[in-house]
Amino acid sequence: MAKIERALLSLTDKTGAVEFARGLRALDIDLISTGGTAKLLQDAGIPVFDVAAVTHFPEMLDGRVKTLHPAIHGGILAMRSKPEHMEAIEQHAIPTIDLVCVNLYAFENIASNPDASTEDLIENIDIGGPTMIRAAAKNYQDVGVVVEPADYPAILAELEANQGSLLPATHWRLAVKAFHHTAAYDRAVSNRLALVGVPPVPVPATLDLRVPQILALRCGENPHQAAALYASGHSGVAGGQQLHGKELSYNNVVDLDAAWQLVNEFTQPASVIIKHTNPCGCAEQATLAESYRMAFAADPISAFGGVLAFNRPVDADTATEIGKTFIEAIAAPDFTNDALAILTTKKNLRLVKVQAVTDQYVVKSISGGFLVQTPDLAGLNRATAQVPTDRQPTDAEWAALAFGWKVVKHVKSNAIVYAKDGQLLSAGAGQMSRVFSVEIGAKKAVLPLSGSIVASDAFFPFADGLEAAAAHGITAAIQPGGSVKDAEVIAAANRLGIAMVFTGFRHFRH
């Protein structure tokens, strides 16, 4: 094992960089660095050679060219076991580089913005970084390559234990990780650029699903099925941070995602309770605690053992309300210290901190392949919605209709939602007949339906569904419209004194 004498550091993510560099210098390893990384180390009082001092050539083209030079790549790629390689770099006064520590431009941060310009995307494609990583990984016998700050402590510990050397097995492990890192990076670039066009391309021509496994799950939907969680980043439920509780199950993750997607429809403090992917409670109110109380009140029986999501950090008042019943898991943007003190007394309650994300497309597996679609981001627009009935909705009804239209999007089709004053009263989900969904939603309602609105994810094919809802006291309805029987449904609404809104688009969820 040869001692590492020289390391090159070129880092976009500078987490732990100063401590790592200081540890390398303590082992008498010379440091070469670039741009911002070099300045960071110099400001920390760590001796470092700028890349230009090695290449004898300045950075140029707005920093696009700095490490793409024989003096860098010769020092990385020279095989120490080949005399002709060593003679060549000695002839050109090229120093060997034994450790390459590089991470790449944060392309995915830019790519996650659906409005990012082509110019921004292209400018954030790293060229020199992947080239150095691949060069070091190719010459893994002689060069160590580090691409993740999380590896710094273990690398330093091994260097200290082996007089400045890394074990051959470590060289190989790091090289494999490096090739995976650059492959994932190129894939992210390829996938995002595939969506760029005039007009923009809504779905990719080739679906690439290479995503790292981050968590082995206890089982799948049922105990005899194996399962794991894969995440493409640190946002969304897949990239959430579990703060407390026993390990997540497959069903927990599915329900957490259903809850998280629904709660992020709302701008005011909102709470969602999910059971088997359908909302059994949802409310948007002035405070988070009040929204949870109203969400829970709609169906306390179904809420038992449910999964929750909030669009605000969970506070102590909300946590106190949550603690009154058994809950499986909670997703929220954060939890206050007081809330954590309350909720962590329940040792099995899973608490997951989630960062919001808007996925570019939705993928569903089928036998032999996958279905891909863009996400359903459509919302009610009063300016384009039509009111075909004699009576216009009141302001209070408009607010309830807008709320119900957000919720019904997240109920399995055929979907019916009863709502009032920012509160889900009941839902009928997954029935083969829409009128059955109307009746089931009414039958399972705990709270009075009188004065509520009804939302339907697709059109009422006949007047019977609307008439059944009217029998339970609804005063307004929202639906896409577009049935050949629209005139019949409108006539029924007028006869019953119901205000009805046609959105012009549906919210099927299968």
Helices and strands as residue ranges (DSSP letters): E 6-10, H 17-26, E 30-33, H 35-43, E 49-50, H 51-55, H 70-77, H 83-91, E 99-102, H 107-111, H 118-123, H 128-138, E 144-146, G 149-151, H 152-161, H 168-193, E 213-217, E 227-230, E 241-244, H 250-263, E 270-275, E 278-284, H 288-297, H 300-303, E 306-310, H 316-322, E 327-332, H 337-343, E 350-353, E 362-366, E 369-373, H 395-408, E 416-420, E 423-428, H 434-443, E 453-456, H 463-470, E 476-479, H 486-496, E 499-502
